[in-house]
Amino acid sequence: MPTRSGLVEIDHLMCTVSDMPAAVTAMSRLGFRLTPESEIGGMSNRLAQLTPIRAGSANFFELMTINDRTRVPALMQEILSGPDGLKMIVHVCDDIESATRAFAYAEAPIGDTWHVEREWVSDDGLIEDVRFTVLIPQRGALPFFMNAYKPNSLSQYTQPKFQHHDNGALNIRRVYAVCPEGRLAEEVAKLETVYACVARRSADGSFTITPRDVVLDVSDPGLSAHRFEGAVPLPADASTLVGLQIAVVDLTHTERLLRANSISPICRPGRVVVRAEDACGMMIEFVQASETHCEATERGTGNEL
């Protein structure tokens, strides 16, 4: 196992949506403010930018849809195929060679490398040359789609004006995934190798892996169905990403906003769970942020690499 993976953090999650206008409506009902739609080679996206927990990474989820399949690379067509929901974990990395070795150690050698360059115009009119390299492991080598990118700047993904949401969302704290019971230990071991850290087994049988601040929580379908009370459909024979945990300023306020917008969440002590059918195919678990967490969030600009 490598002693350093080069993967700094779980930076963001990609969620495929088949109908962008309907997805925007759904996210607005949940209290999220989205960035304007941006076109990317036959696809378009909108982001729910949250506040980075600390410098060196962004923190958001991305709604992505295909507009013109003839212009979309085969790999992206595969990633974005199937029903709406979470499709990929995107990591920010600080060292391409270390990240490449980490994937290789996990028997997921890099299948493709993309070099992207484009201009981004900030609110004050400054033109920034945005460049990043994307490492894409071979398909099928990991439990679910994952990649890593090394940007020269995170400014485009950490815009303060988009980090304030009606639901009080601060940041993504946890990513939920399921793996078939018979492959759970094997898949977790592979993830330990990728992240160069040891997974912890919780009392309920789930595994948690923490590259830095955002936790990857992996369980089998039976446990996940019990924990989330049917809030998200769970395949019995495939590993998949199923949901996010998002810390909010005031959980009571978040629940009231949801109910005011005709959303009926599952409410349990310390958490409010939105069903996948109301959140573009992904389950969202809102939790109360601690005072320490709020203070740390205020300091986390996320613009440094």
C-alpha positions in Angstrom: 0.0 0.0 0.0 1.4 3.5 -0.8 2.1 5.8 2.1 0.7 8.8 0.2 -1.9 8.7 -2.4 -1.7 12.2 -3.9 -5.5 12.4 -3.6 -6.1 15.4 -1.4 -9.8 15.2 -0.9 -13.2 14.1 -2.2 -13.8 17.3 -4.1 -17.2 16.8 -5.7 -19.8 14.3 -6.9 -21.3 14.0 -10.4 -25.0 13.3 -10.6 -26.6 12.5 -13.9 -30.0 14.0 -14.7 -32.1 13.2 -17.8 -34.1 16.5 -17.6 -32.1 19.5 -16.5 -35.0 21.9 -16.1 -36.8 19.4 -13.9 -33.6 18.8 -11.9 -33.2 22.5 -11.3 -36.8 22.7 -10.1 -36.2 19.8 -7.7 -33.1 21.3 -6.3 -34.7 24.7 -5.8 -37.5 23.0 -3.8 -34.7 21.5 -1.6 -33.3 25.0 -1.0 -30.2 24.8 -3.2 -28.9 27.7 -5.3 -27.3 26.5 -8.6 -24.7 28.0 -10.9 -25.9 29.0 -14.4 -25.9 26.2 -17.0 -22.6 25.7 -18.7 -22.1 23.7 -21.9 -19.3 21.2 -22.2 -19.0 19.3 -25.5 -22.4 17.9 -26.0 -23.2 18.1 -22.3 -24.3 20.7 -19.8 -24.0 21.1 -16.1 -25.1 23.1 -13.1 -23.3 23.1 -9.8 -24.5 23.3 -6.2 -21.3 24.9 -4.8 -20.9 24.5 -1.0 -18.2 25.9 1.2 -14.9 24.1 1.3 -14.1 22.6 4.7 -10.5 23.8 4.3 -8.2 25.3 1.7 -7.0 23.1 -1.2 -10.3 21.6 -2.4 -13.8 22.5 -3.5 -17.0 21.1 -2.1 -20.0 20.6 -4.4 -22.2 18.3 -6.4 -22.7 18.6 -10.1 -25.8 18.0 -12.1 -24.8 16.8 -15.6 -27.0 16.0 -18.6 -26.3 14.9 -22.2 -27.7 17.3 -24.9 -26.0 15.8 -28.0 -24.9 12.2 -27.7 -22.9 12.4 -30.9 -20.5 14.9 -29.3 -20.0 13.1 -26.0 -17.0 10.8 -25.5 -17.9 7.1 -25.1 -16.6 7.1 -21.5 -18.8 10.0 -20.4 -21.8 8.3 -22.1 -21.2 5.3 -20.0 -20.8 7.2 -16.8 -23.9 9.2 -17.4 -26.0 6.2 -18.5 -28.9 4.7 -16.5 -31.3 6.3 -14.1 -30.7 9.7 -12.5 -28.4 9.7 -9.5 -24.8 9.8 -8.3 -22.4 8.4 -10.8 -18.8 9.4 -9.9 -16.5 10.7 -7.1 -14.1 13.3 -8.3 -11.0 13.9 -6.2 -8.7 16.9 -6.3 -5.0 15.8 -6.3 -1.8 17.7 -5.7 0.5 15.3 -7.4 -0.3 13.5 -10.6 2.4 10.9 -10.3 1.4 9.9 -6.7 -2.2 9.7 -7.7 -1.4 7.5 -10.7 0.6 5.1 -8.5 -2.2 5.0 -6.0 -4.7 3.9 -8.6 -2.2 1.4 -10.0 -1.6 -0.2 -6.6 -5.3 -0.7 -6.4 -5.1 -2.6 -9.7 -6.9 0.4 -11.4 -4.3 1.7 -13.8 -5.0 5.0 -15.6 -6.9 4.2 -18.8 -7.0 7.8 -20.1 -5.7 11.2 -19.2 -7.4 14.4 -20.3 -5.8 17.8 -20.4 -8.3 20.6 -20.3 -7.8 24.3 -20.8 -10.4 27.1 -21.0 -11.0 30.7 -20.0 -13.2 31.7 -17.1 -14.3 35.3 -16.5 -14.8 36.3 -12.9 -17.4 38.7 -11.5 -15.0 41.5 -11.6 -14.2 40.9 -15.3 -10.8 39.3 -14.9 -10.1 36.5 -17.3 -8.5 33.5 -15.8 -6.9 30.7 -17.7 -8.2 27.5 -16.1 -6.1 24.4 -16.7 -6.4 20.9 -15.2 -5.3 17.4 -15.8 -7.8 14.6 -15.3 -6.8 11.0 -14.5 -9.3 8.4 -15.4 -8.8 4.8 -14.1 -9.7 1.9 -16.3 -13.4 1.1 -16.3 -14.5 -1.7 -14.0 -11.4 -1.7 -11.9 -12.9 0.2 -8.9 -16.2 -0.3 -7.1 -17.7 2.7 -8.8 -16.6 5.5 -11.2 -13.8 7.6 -9.7 -11.3 10.0 -11.1 -8.8 12.7 -10.0 -8.0 16.1 -11.3 -5.2 18.6 -10.7 -6.4 22.2 -11.4 -4.2 25.3 -11.5 -7.0 27.2 -9.6 -10.3 26.4 -7.8 -11.8 29.9 -8.1 -14.4 28.8 -10.6 -15.7 26.1 -8.2 -15.6 28.1 -5.0 -17.5 31.3 -5.8 -18.9 32.8 -2.6 -22.1 34.1 -4.2 -23.2 30.5 -5.0 -22.3 29.1 -1.6 -25.3 30.6 0.2 -28.4 28.3 0.1 -31.9 28.8 1.4 -31.7 25.5 3.2 -28.6 26.6 5.1 -26.3 24.0 3.5 -22.6 24.4 4.5 -20.8 21.4 3.0 -20.8 17.8 2.0 -19.5 15.8 4.9 -20.1 12.2 3.8 -20.7 10.2 0.7 -22.8 7.0 1.0 -22.1 3.9 -1.1 -23.3 0.3 -1.2 -21.4 -2.8 -2.2 -22.8 -6.4 -2.5 -22.4 -8.2 0.9 -20.2 -10.9 -0.6 -17.8 -8.3 -2.1 -17.9 -5.7 0.6 -14.6 -6.5 2.3 -12.8 -6.9 -1.0 -14.1 -3.5 -2.3 -13.2 -1.7 0.9 -9.7 -3.1 0.8 -9.3 -1.7 -2.7 -10.5 1.7 -1.5 -8.0 1.6 1.3 -5.3 1.2 -1.2 -6.5 4.0 -3.3 -6.7 6.4 -0.4 -3.6 5.1 1.5 -5.6 4.9 4.7 -7.3 2.3 6.8 -11.0 1.9 6.9 -12.8 1.9 10.2 -15.7 -0.5 10.8 -18.6 1.0 12.7 -20.7 -0.8 15.2 -23.5 -1.2 12.7 -21.2 -3.0 10.2 -20.5 -0.1 7.8 -17.0 0.9 6.8 -15.8 4.5 6.8 -12.8 5.8 4.9 -11.6 9.4 5.4 -9.0 10.7 2.9 -9.1 14.1 4.6 -12.4 15.7 5.8 -15.1 14.2 3.6 -16.0 10.6 4.6 -16.7 7.7 2.3 -19.3 5.5 4.0 -19.7 2.0 2.5 -22.2 -0.6 3.6 -24.1 -3.6 2.1 -27.6 -3.1 0.7 -29.3 -4.7 3.7 -27.7 -2.3 6.2 -28.2 0.7 3.9 -31.9 -0.1 3.5 -32.3 -0.3 7.3 -30.3 3.0 7.9 -32.2 5.0 5.3 -35.6 3.4 5.5 -36.1 2.9 1.8 -35.1 6.5 0.9 -33.1 5.3 -2.1 -33.4 2.2 -4.4 -30.5 -0.2 -3.8 -29.2 -2.8 -6.3 -28.4 -6.1 -4.7 -25.7 -7.1 -7.1 -23.7 -3.9 -8.0 -21.6 -1.4 -6.1 -23.0 2.1 -6.4 -23.1 5.6 -4.9 -26.4 6.3 -3.3 -26.3 9.6 -1.4 -24.7 12.5 0.4 -24.7 13.9 3.9 -24.8 17.6 4.0 -24.2 19.7 7.1 -26.5 22.7 7.6 -26.6 25.8 9.8 -30.0 25.0 11.4 -31.6 21.6 10.9 -34.9 22.8 12.2 -35.0 25.5 9.6 -34.0 23.1 6.8 -36.9 20.7 7.8 -39.4 23.6 7.8 -38.2 24.8 4.4 -38.6 21.3 2.9 -42.1 20.9 4.3 -43.1 24.4 3.1 -42.0 23.2 -0.4 -44.2 20.1 -0.2 -41.3 17.7 0.5 -42.0 15.0 3.1 -38.6 14.0 4.5 -37.8 11.2 6.9 -37.0 12.9 10.2 -35.0 11.2 12.9 -33.0 12.6 15.8 -30.2 14.7 14.4 -30.9 14.1 10.8 -33.5 14.9 8.0 -33.4 12.5 5.0 -34.7 13.5 1.6 -35.7 10.6 -0.6 -34.0 9.9 -3.9 -37.3 10.5 -5.8 -37.2 14.1 -4.5 -33.5 14.7 -5.1 -32.6 13.7 -8.7 -32.1 10.1 -7.8 -29.8 10.6 -4.8 -30.6 10.4 -1.2 -29.6 13.5 0.8 -29.2 13.4 4.5 -29.1 16.8 6.2 -27.4 17.0 9.6 -26.8 19.8 12.1 -23.4 21.4 11.9 -21.5 21.8 15.1 -20.3 25.3 16.2 -16.7 24.1 15.7 -17.6 22.9 12.2 -19.2 26.3 11.3 -16.2 28.2 12.5 -13.9 25.9 10.4 -16.1 26.4 7.4 -15.9 30.2 7.6 -12.1 29.8 7.4 -12.0 27.3 4.5 -11.7 29.5 1.4 -10.6 26.5 -0.8 -8.7 28.7 -3.3 -5.2 27.5 -2.4 -3.5 24.4 -3.8 
